[in-house]
Amino acid sequence: MFNEQVDRLREIENIYIVYPRLQNILNLIQEIFTLSGVSSEPNCLFITGHSGVGKTCLIEHFLQKHPRHELADRTCVPVFSVEIPSQCSIKDLASTMLNELGDPNPGSGTKVSMTNKLYHLLNSCHVKLIIIDEFQHLVNNASDRKFDDVANWLKGLINNTKIPIVLLGLPESQEILLKNSQLRRRFYYFVNLEPFNISSAEGESEFLKFLIIIKNRSNFEFEHDFLLDKKFYLPLFFAASGTVANIMKFIKLVFRYAINNNFILIKRKYFEYIYNQSIFKNESIFPNFQNPFSVDYETFLSWSIVSSITNKDRSFRKIRSLKNNETPI
């Protein structure tokens, strides 16, 4: 593989699309970060959404704008982010956070001593914003007592450090706010990040704008400009379950295929080929696992999974769940 191809592949893999809805959330996180230490009470944010809607990538993008840096006597961590492991207890979370902050003995001590040590490290590292991802791992199937313990621990973290927190998790993780009014009052902002929804003109317009940004960022030419043709982007939407992660994964696989074969022009048939070669066919929602890029458009529209959403104002996630009671890949 030539260096030019490697550079081009790296360029494609690094494409991250900030469409307007994501930009609004980024702006909100930036506002919370900017007001950290200024506002008398930290303004916290809870972001929920199903897998694949772009929660984690959103945070990674924000972290790139606020990297760690070394001072003479310590590491400065303006934005501290941690992902909660599965089957996690409060003590496990405290240990994980201590480890990420560079504590030499993150797992030693009681829950109380570890928590106090965490308060000290957050302060000494000049943390202005704490981001906790995969929050559902801390509260999944939790008893009322554990809900209270987690809520009280989070309240203590906010009260003692005065650092705002951004929580990210699956929609069911917000139950902790419903069960604890004191914690709920500390989370001024709540955002539910949804997949794209082409059942309305506004939703379809947003999806098109997203594709236009991809087209402009890719530096590829598209045969007959098919990327913005409804007869193409509707099959793409359904094939990728309407989520940002799947759409980007699919398109990047096509771009990688073109680069590896020295193709300058992207053709629709490449999507047909990649669909057959990738996980998308195995996860197909279409009759008899048919390829939506192989059939004519009228046949595609006739499929019940498609007509149910294109003819009615219903979200794609609801349509899919009716079919197989599963969430998109």
Secondary structure, DSSP 8 states (H G I E B T S, - for coil): --HHHHHHHHHHHT-----HHHHHHHHHHHHHHHTTTTSSS---EEEE--TTSSHHHHHHHHHHHS--EE-SSSEE-SEEEEE--SS--HHHHHHHHHHHTT-SSTT-S-HHHHHHHHHHHHHHTT--EEEEE-THHHHTT--HHHHHHHHHHHHHHHHHH---EEEEE-GGGGHHHHH-HHHHHH--EEEE-----TTSHHHHHHHHHHHHHHHHHHT-EEGGGGGG-HHHHHHHHHHTTT-HHHHHHHHHHHHHHHHHTT--EE-HHHHHHHHHHSHHHHT--SGGG--TTTS-HHHHHHSHHHHHHHSSS--HHHHHHHHHS----
